[in-house]
Amino acid sequence: QFFSIPVYLLPISLLTGPFIPDLIISISSIFLIYIVLKKREYFYFKNNFVYLFLIFYCFLIFSSLFSSDVFFSLKSSLIYFRFGLFALCIWFLLNNNQNFLKIFTYVFLSTFTLALIDGHFQFFFNVNLIGLETDGGRLRLTFDDEPILGSYLSRLFPLLLGLILLTKLSNKVKFYLIILISLLTFSTILFTGERTAFGIITISTI
């Protein structure tokens, strides 16, 4: 259960900027390596996903070596492996914590709803829920000054819909919940004025 706590906090940490989410992903990856080695469950590292990810990772490193700014490019690509480890971490938690998916879904839904409420609040009052003013009409993250709320919503929206479909709710409740979340998400992204975010959510919804 302790291993699950940092992952539960990941959705809301994304509203604070990049530092805390990166820290959570790194810590979770370290925990995974320790537990897998301790339990000798090496099948987490010996599968097609890992092999394909390693090929992709090597491609990123190779591409960075030929970029115009090699050092800057390598700085991000070298540590990209932590995302592959984090994916394995999710697999491990799904296998070993029967309540993980349910708890994570409820935390994620609550966080996403908070972001939607905050987005509408910012649009109408030019200030977010903790008192930070909007920057030239661009809606910001709830706990950070970055005006990328639309990016946050558009990229996490498909994942949230998938998690709602997996919950043990009646089909009627799922239907109305998805319709409500979809309408609020579309309206919030329109308020942000982020064209890329609107394009992403339109394609993902289709």
Buried (B, 14 or more C-beta within 10 A) or exposed (E): EEBBEBBBBBBBBBBBBEEBBEEBBBBBBEBBBEBBEEEEEEEBBEEEEBEEBEEEBEEBBEEBEEEEEEEEBBEEBEEBBBEBBBBBBBBBBEEBBEEBBBBBBEBBBEBBBBBBBBBBBBBEEEEBBEEBEBEEEBBBBBBBEBBBBBBBBBBBBBBBBEBBEEBEEEEEEBEEBBEEBBEBBBEBBBBBBBEEBBEBBEEEEE
